[in-house]
Each structure stands twice: as C-alpha cells, then as structure tokens.
Amino acid sequence: MKPQLIPFGDSGLLIKFGDEIDLAVNQRVHNLDALLCAKPINGVIEAVPAYATLLVHYDPLVLTFAQIVERVKTEMESVEENFFRKPRRIEVPVRYGGEDLQFVAAHHHISPREVVNIHTSRDYTVYMMGFTPGFAYMGKLDDAIATSRLETPRTRVDAGSVGIAGAQTGIYPIASPGGWRIIGRTSLRLFDLTADPPFLFSPGDLARFVSEGIDD
C-alpha cells in the first residue's frame, strides 16, 4: 500500500501506511519516525507512531501543510530497513493467575497451563505506546489464546497486571481502569519518572514472557 498523507487538523499530518496490525507495516512507521528524529525538520514539534500510522505535529507559523508534505515525502524516499534500530529483547517474569486466566482457558477449551505455555512460547513486538504512560501494545498473540476484551472495563487494574485483548498482549504500568483480560502479574516496573528514559519499553522492542509459576 502506498502511504497516504492526510491533513490532521490545522497543524498535523497523518501518514497512513496500512489498515491492519502488520509487522512490516509497523517497521515502516518506526523507520520514518527514527529518520525524522535523526534529521529534525525545523517546525516539526513531534511525531507519534502507532500501529500503521505516524502523526506529525508541526508549527503552522513555521511550515505550511504543503511544505511539511514535501519535506516528509523527501525523507520517505530515503527510508531503508536498516535504518530501523536494532530491537532490545526484554524478559518479563510473570506469576500467572489473575482474574481471567481460567476464563481464557475455558473459552478456548484448554487448560490454564496450556494458556501459559502458549503465551510464553514467542517473542512479542512492541508496536506502539499509549493508553497510560509506559503502556506497550504488543503482538501478535497466537490465535489459540486470542480473547476479546471485557464487555465492561474494571474500574481498577493493578500496576504490573499482564493482560490480553484480541490479538494483543500488554502490561499495565500504573494502576488504572482497564478492560483487558488479566492472566498474570509481573514485578517489573514499566514506568519510573526518576529513570531516563522513564519507560521500560520502546516501540520495536521484543518482549518475552517467562513463567514464574501458576496460582491455583
């Protein structure tokens, strides 16, 4: 799919690379984001990567929409796969259990241990950050355990809770409301204002969940 460059309000440019969760598409998003960080454009305030889009906020007093489109097109032509930074691989220790492990197992007609074995059997790519500070959207889950969100979100999910939603998995960095299916908890700290950077994960990182046991 040829990238689409779409106006986003009076000071934004949305670059759309695709319509679905796809690793190759997501890498193109982060390749361009990395290039714009390495070669800043005067007037660009920030770029926000998502699964298949990159939103570029710019100062309309410095750049017109036509000018930012032209500059971005120029940079897009020079994006190469090898510009994407080498991903870090982060192991996440998890004590499995939680509110929804039994539900996920019953929903797929497998045992809780099989859910854990499947969840820990692969690396997950961090596709994007969002929702709360440090929340990493990771994928893709094996179809054998992919499970829809709760119909009614919980008013509080504890920090460190490991959840799944559809084909995604993730970890709540802080206590917050949430509708993901909770299948375990980790002791890792994902958000720390005293650290530099304050987030444990960055887009493009690889996460590997490691079981520390299953609660009855």
N, C-alpha and C positions, 0 to 999 in steps of 0.2 A: 504494500500500500504506500502510495506517495504521500509524504507528510502534508497535512493541511495546516495552513496558517490562518488563524481565526481571531478577529478582534475580541477582546475581553474587557468590556467597559471602555473607559476613555484613557486608560493607562496600562493596558495589559495585552499581551499577545499569547494566545494559546496555540501550541504546536502539537498537533494530534498525529501520532504515529500509527495508531491502530484502534481496535474496538474491543480487545479482549486481553485477559491475562496471558501473556506470552513472554518467555524469557528473552528471545531475540529482540522483540519489540522493546521490552523494558531496558535492555542493554543499549539500544539506540538512544533512548531517552537520557540515560545516565552518561553516555558518551558525549552528547551535546551539552549537558549540564556541566560536565567536567571541563569541556573545552571553553565554555563561557566563563567558568571560574578562573581558568588558566590565562585566558585572554580577555580581560574585562572590557566591556563596551561602555564608554562614557555615557551616562544617563540611565543605564540599567541598574535598578535597585536590588532585585533579587530574582532568582529562578527557582521554581518549586516543582520538583519532579514527582510524578505519580506513576501509576501502572503503565499507561500508554500515552501520557501527555507531559508536556513541560510548559508551565505557565511562567511567562517572563513579565515581571512588573518593571515598568520604566517611567521616567520622569517626562511628562508631555511638554514641559517647558524646555527640555533639552533635546528630545527626539520626537519626531512625528511618527505616526504609525507606519507610513511608507518607508521612513528611514530605518526603523527597527526591523521591519520585514526584510529590507535589503541587506542589512548587516547580518541578520540571523541566517538568511539564505547563503551568504558567503561562507559563514562558519560551518554550516551544514555540509557544504561541499567538501570540506577538509576533514570531516569526522571519519576516523578509522577505528576499527575494532580494537586495535592495540592501544588506543588512547584511553580506553576504559581501565581504571586502576585495578590492580590485582586484588581479588577479594580476600578478606580475612575470614578465617574459619574459627568460629567460636562455639565451644561446647557448653551446653546448658544442662546442668544437673537438675533432674526433676523427680520429686516424690509424687508418684501417680496416685490418683484417687479423685478427690474433688466432687463437686455436686453432680456432675454429668457423665462421669466415666461409665457407670452402669447403664445409663440411658443410651449412650453411643453404642455400647456393646450389644444391648438388646435390639436396638434399631437395625443393626446390621447382622444380627443373628450370629454373633461371635462372642468370645469370652473377653472380659476386661484385659486379660494378659495379651490376647491377640491384638487388641486395640493398641496397647503399649508397644508391642513388638513392631507393629506397622508404623506407628508414629516415630519410633526411634530408628527406623530402617534406612533413612535417607537424609541427605543434606537439604536444607530449605534456603532458598534465596530471599533476601530482604528486598522486596520490590519497591517499597515506599515507606515513608514515615508519616504518622498523623494520628488523629483522634485525640490522644493526650500526649504530653511531652515524652518522647522516647519510645512510643508505641511503634513497633516494627511489623508491618504486614508481610508475612512470609508465605511462600508456596513452592510448589503446589502439593496439596495433600493427595495421598493415594485415594482413589475413588472408593476403596473398601471401607474407609472411615470418614469420608466427607459427609458432614451433617449440617443441616440448616441451623440458623440462629434460633434463640428462644423467641417465641411469639411476643412475650412481654419481657423487656430487659430487667435485670436486677437493679435495685437502687444502689447497691454497693458490691463491688468485686475487689477483693484484697490485692494489694501490690504483690507481684510475683506469680499471680494466677496464670496458668497456661491454658489457653483455650483454642477451640476450632470453630470456624464459621464457614460453611460452604467448603470450598477447596483451599481455604486459607488456615494458617495457624498463627498464633501470636502470644505475647506475654504482656500482661497489664503492668506498666512501670510504676503506677501510683494507684491508690485506692480510688475507684470511680464507678459510676454506673456502667453497665455493660450487658450485652445480650449474647456474648459468645458462650459456647458450651465449655465449661471448665472441667478439665480432665487431670489436672495436677498443679503442683506449685514448685517454683524454683527459689533458691536462696540468693540468686544473682541480683545485683542492684542495677537496674537498667537506666535510672535517671538520678544523677547526682550533680547538684548545682555547684559543688566545690571542685568538680573534676573538669578537665579540659581535654577533649570536649565533654559536655555533661551527659551525652547519650552513649550507652554501650554499643549500640548497633548503628550502622550507616547503610544507606542503600547499596546493594551489591554484595554485602557481606553474606557469608554462608553460616547457617546455624545448624548444629547437630544436637538433638536432644538425647540425653543419656539417663537411663532409668536408675534411680536410687532405691527402687522398691515400689510396691503397690500396697496401699492401705486397703484393709478389708472393708 
